[in-house]
C-alpha cells in the first residue's frame, strides 16, 4: 500500500498529496455451490482511508468501493470514490452568511445555493427568480404596487438604495427564471453562478452593508457625545 494519495483538497483548492494515516476494510461476499464446488458470487469491498493533506493539515475520510462486475476489459477492478466532507471542486460555492437579511429571504437564498450545489439548473433558475421577487416584496413592492416581476423590478428604480445599473441587470434574472418555469429550459452553470453573485451583491447592498454602516455611524455619534460630555 502506498503511504500517500493525491486528491482535491477543499482548503487548498487544488490537487494535493495526502498522507494515508489509517485504513479499515469492510467486505461482503456471497458464495454458491455447484457440483460439490463452492464459487464466489456477488461481493462488495470497501476500503476506508483516513487522509491528511500535506499542505494544510486538514483531514478527509475516503471511501473506496467496488463490487462484482466492476472491472475493465483487462479484468482489473474499477473503484468508486466518496469523500467526507464532500469535495468542493472549482465552480462550486457555499452559502454566504447574512446576519441582517429577512429570514424568508435568507431561507430562499440557502435553497438556491443547495439546488446549485446539486446541479439542479432548472430549480436553481426558478429559485433565483423567486428570490428576486421576494426582495421586491420586502422592499414594499407587492402585487398591489406592481403586477408582474418586470414592473416590480422597474419600481425598484424608485429606491434610492439601488443604482440603476443594478436594476437593469436584474431584468436578465427574470428571463432566466421565466425560461426555467415556463419552458423548462436550463441555464448553464456559469450564468447561474453569475446570477447568484448579483443577488448576493444586492442582498449585501440593501441590508448587510447599510445596517453595518448605520451601526458604525451610531458608534461614532455615541463616542462623540461621550467625548463632548467629558469636556464639558
C-alpha positions in Angstrom: 0.0 0.0 0.0 1.3 3.5 -0.9 1.6 5.9 2.0 0.1 8.8 0.1 -2.6 9.7 -2.5 -3.3 12.8 -4.4 -6.9 14.2 -4.2 -8.6 17.5 -4.4 -8.3 19.5 -1.1 -11.2 21.7 -0.2 -8.9 24.1 1.8 -6.0 24.3 -0.6 -8.5 24.3 -3.5 -6.4 22.1 -5.7 -4.9 18.6 -6.1 -2.5 17.9 -3.2 -0.7 15.0 -1.7 -2.4 13.4 1.3 -0.9 11.0 3.8 -2.8 7.8 4.5 -2.9 7.7 8.3 -5.0 4.6 8.7 -7.3 2.2 6.8 -10.2 -0.1 7.5 -11.5 -2.8 5.2 -15.1 -3.9 5.0 -16.4 -6.7 2.7 -19.4 -8.7 1.9 -19.3 -12.0 -0.1 -21.9 -14.5 -1.3 -20.9 -18.0 -2.3 -22.8 -20.6 -4.2 -22.2 -24.3 -4.6 -22.2 -26.2 -7.9 -21.5 -29.9 -8.3 -19.8 -30.0 -4.9 -17.6 -27.0 -5.5 -18.0 -23.6 -3.9 -17.7 -20.4 -6.1 -17.6 -16.7 -5.3 -20.8 -15.0 -6.4 -21.7 -11.4 -5.7 -19.3 -9.4 -3.5 -18.7 -5.8 -2.3 -15.4 -4.5 -1.0 -14.9 -1.1 0.8 -11.7 0.4 2.0 -12.0 3.4 4.3 -8.9 5.7 4.4 -8.2 8.5 6.8 -6.3 11.1 4.8 -4.4 14.2 5.9 -3.4 16.9 3.5 0.4 17.6 3.4 -0.3 21.2 2.5 -2.9 22.4 5.1 -3.2 19.5 7.6 -6.9 19.1 7.0 -8.4 15.6 7.3 -10.6 13.6 4.9 -12.3 10.2 5.0 -12.1 8.5 1.7 -14.5 5.6 0.9 -13.1 3.4 -1.9 -15.7 0.9 -3.1 -16.1 -1.9 -5.7 -18.3 -4.8 -6.3 -18.8 -7.8 -8.6 -18.9 -6.7 -12.2 -16.9 -3.5 -11.7 -13.8 -4.2 -13.8 -12.2 -3.0 -17.1 -11.5 -5.0 -20.2 -8.3 -6.3 -18.7 -10.1 -7.7 -15.7 -8.7 -5.0 -13.3 -11.1 -3.8 -10.7 -12.7 -0.3 -11.1 -13.4 1.7 -7.9 -15.9 4.3 -6.9 -14.8 7.0 -4.5 -16.8 9.0 -2.0 -15.3 11.7 0.3 -16.4 13.1 3.7 -16.6 16.0 3.7 -17.7 16.2 0.1 -15.2 17.6 -2.4 -15.9 21.2 -3.4 -14.4 21.5 -6.8 -13.8 24.7 -8.7 -17.1 26.3 -9.7 -19.0 25.1 -6.6 -19.9 27.6 -3.9 -21.1 27.8 -0.3 -23.9 30.0 1.0 -22.8 33.3 2.4 -23.7 34.1 6.0 -26.1 37.0 6.1 -26.9 38.5 9.5 -29.3 41.3 8.6 -31.4 39.7 5.8 -35.1 38.9 6.3 -35.4 35.2 7.4 -37.7 34.2 4.5 -35.2 35.8 2.0 -32.3 34.1 3.7 -34.0 30.7 3.7 -34.8 31.1 0.0 -31.3 32.1 -0.7 -29.9 29.0 1.0 -32.3 26.8 -1.0 -31.0 28.4 -4.2 -27.4 27.6 -3.2 -28.4 24.0 -2.3 -30.0 23.5 -5.7 -26.9 24.9 -7.4 -24.6 22.6 -5.5 -26.6 19.6 -6.5 -26.6 20.6 -10.2 -30.3 21.3 -10.4 -30.1 24.1 -13.0 -33.8 24.5 -13.7 -34.7 24.5 -9.9 -31.8 27.0 -9.4 -33.1 29.3 -12.1 -36.6 29.2 -10.7 -35.2 29.9 -7.2 -33.2 32.9 -8.4 -36.4 34.4 -9.9 -38.4 33.7 -6.7 -35.7 35.2 -4.5 -35.6 38.4 -6.7 -39.4 38.7 -6.4 -39.1 38.2 -2.6 -36.7 41.0 -2.4 -39.2 43.3 -4.2 -41.9 42.3 -1.7 -39.7 43.0 1.3 -38.9 46.4 -0.3 -42.7 47.1 -0.3 -43.3 46.3 -3.9 -46.1 43.6 -3.8 -48.7 42.8 -6.4 -50.8 45.8 -5.4 -47.9 48.1 -6.1 -46.9 46.5 -9.4 -48.3 43.4 -11.2 -45.7 41.1 -12.6 -42.0 40.8 -11.9 -40.9 43.1 -14.7 -42.9 46.0 -13.3 -41.7 45.2 -9.8 -38.1 45.5 -11.0 -38.9 48.8 -12.7 -40.4 50.0 -9.4 -37.1 49.3 -7.7 -35.7 52.2 -9.6 -37.6 54.5 -7.2 -35.5 53.1 -4.4 -32.5 55.5 -3.5 -30.6 52.5 -2.2 -30.2 50.7 -5.6 -28.2 52.0 -8.6 -29.9 51.9 -12.0 -27.1 49.8 -13.4 -28.0 47.0 -10.9 -31.8 47.4 -11.8 -31.1 46.9 -15.5 -29.1 43.7 -14.8 -31.9 42.3 -12.7 -34.1 42.0 -15.8 -31.8 39.3 -17.0 -32.6 37.2 -13.9 -36.3 37.4 -14.7 -35.7 35.9 -18.2 -33.6 33.1 -16.8 -36.4 32.3 -14.3 -39.1 32.5 -17.0 -37.2 30.1 -19.3 -37.0 27.6 -16.4 -40.5 27.9 -15.1 -42.4 28.1 -18.4 -40.3 26.3 -20.9 -38.2 24.0 -18.7 -35.0 25.4 -20.3 -31.9 25.0 -18.2 -29.3 27.8 -18.0 -25.6 26.9 -18.0 -23.9 26.8 -14.6 -21.6 29.7 -15.3 -24.6 32.0 -16.0 -26.4 30.8 -12.9 -23.3 31.4 -10.8 -23.2 35.0 -12.1 -26.9 35.4 -11.3 -26.3 34.3 -7.7 -23.3 36.7 -7.5 -25.6 39.5 -8.5 -28.3 38.6 -5.9 -25.7 38.2 -3.2 -24.4 41.7 -4.0 -27.9 43.1 -3.9 -28.6 41.5 -0.5 -25.4 42.8 0.8 -26.0 46.3 -0.6 -29.6 46.5 0.6 -29.3 45.0 4.1 -25.8 43.9 5.3 -23.7 46.9 4.2 -26.4 49.5 5.1 -27.1 48.2 8.6 -23.4 47.8 9.3 -22.8 51.4 8.1 -25.7 52.6 10.4 -24.3 50.8 13.4 -20.8 52.2 12.8 -22.3 55.7 12.4 -24.2 55.3 15.7 -21.0 54.2 17.4 -19.2 57.3 16.2 -22.1 59.5 17.4 -22.1 57.9 20.8 -18.3 58.2 21.1 -18.5 61.9 20.0 -21.3 62.7 22.5 -19.4 61.0 25.3 -16.3 63.0 24.5 -18.3 66.3 24.5 -19.8 65.4 27.9 -16.3 64.7 29.4 -15.0 68.0 28.0 -17.9 70.0 29.5 
